[in-house]
């Protein structure tokens, strides 16, 4: 059963990328591709995509990881990634540079982005 995991900055560095140790180079640490959702509880668009991400976590269980970063609780991580608009979604493939998507996305947009970016 797929689930979404909340990340702190330290967990991000441990599970996604240690961008502080390698500031000029992206080294993904995960064993599966991932999506990182930078969100806020008060943000309408963030709340709108939350159920879609829950569905995708189920559908792609065992194939990708989906993480969430609360921008109000992880201000340093949010600033380090230049997040100014939410939701902002970081798509991290295993062996390529990550891609950032901003704003609200439909489920079909997510699936297209997953297929084109993560696999």
C-alpha positions in Angstrom: 0.0 0.0 0.0 1.5 3.3 -1.1 1.7 6.2 1.3 3.1 9.7 1.3 6.0 10.5 3.7 6.5 13.9 5.3 10.1 15.1 5.2 12.1 17.5 7.3 15.2 19.1 5.9 17.4 16.4 7.5 15.3 13.6 6.1 15.4 15.3 2.7 19.2 15.3 2.8 19.2 11.6 3.9 16.6 10.3 1.5 16.6 12.6 -1.6 19.8 14.6 -2.0 22.5 16.1 0.2 22.6 19.4 -1.7 24.7 21.0 1.1 27.5 18.5 0.7 27.3 18.7 -3.1 26.0 22.3 -3.8 27.0 22.3 -7.5 26.1 18.7 -8.3 22.8 16.8 -8.0 23.3 13.3 -6.5 20.0 11.6 -6.0 20.1 9.2 -3.0 16.8 7.3 -3.4 16.4 3.7 -4.7 13.2 4.7 -6.6 12.3 7.9 -8.4 10.4 10.4 -6.3 8.1 13.4 -6.2 8.6 16.0 -3.5 5.6 18.2 -2.9 6.4 21.6 -1.3 3.1 22.6 0.2 1.2 24.5 3.0 -1.9 23.5 4.9 -3.5 26.9 4.3 -2.9 26.8 0.5 -6.0 25.9 -1.6 -4.2 24.5 -4.6 -2.0 22.4 -2.2 -5.2 21.0 -0.6 -6.6 20.3 -4.1 -3.7 18.1 -5.2 -3.4 16.3 -1.9 -6.0 13.6 -2.8 -4.5 13.2 -6.2 -1.1 12.6 -4.7 -2.7 10.0 -2.3 -4.1 8.2 -5.3 -0.8 8.3 -7.1 1.0 6.9 -4.1 -1.4 3.9 -4.2 -1.2 3.5 -8.0 2.6 3.8 -8.1 3.3 1.9 -4.9 6.7 0.2 -5.1 7.7 2.2 -8.2 8.1 5.7 -6.9 8.2 7.5 -3.5 6.1 10.6 -2.8 7.2 13.0 -0.2 5.8 16.2 1.3 7.6 19.2 2.7 5.6 21.7 4.7 7.0 25.1 3.7 6.0 26.7 7.0 7.8 24.1 9.1 10.9 23.7 6.8 11.6 27.3 5.8 15.4 26.7 5.3 14.8 23.8 2.9 12.1 25.9 1.1 14.5 28.8 0.7 17.4 26.6 -0.4 15.2 25.4 -3.3 13.9 28.9 -4.2 10.3 28.0 -3.5 8.2 31.1 -3.9 4.9 29.6 -5.2 3.1 26.5 -4.0 2.4 23.9 -4.7 5.9 23.3 -6.2 6.7 19.7 -7.1 10.2 18.4 -7.5 10.3 15.3 -9.8 13.5 13.3 -9.1 14.4 10.6 -11.6 17.1 8.1 -10.6 19.9 9.2 -13.0 19.0 12.6 -14.4 18.6 16.1 -13.0 15.3 16.8 -11.2 12.6 19.0 -12.7 10.4 21.4 -10.9 6.7 21.9 -11.7 4.7 24.7 -10.1 1.0 25.2 -9.6 -2.0 23.0 -9.6 -1.9 19.8 -11.7 -4.6 17.4 -12.7 -4.2 13.6 -12.2 -3.5 13.2 -15.9 -0.9 15.9 -15.8 0.8 14.2 -12.9 0.8 10.8 -14.8 2.2 12.4 -17.9 5.0 14.1 -15.8 5.7 10.8 -14.0 6.0 8.9 -17.2 8.1 11.5 -19.0 10.3 12.6 -16.1 10.7 9.7 -13.8 10.8 6.7 -16.1 
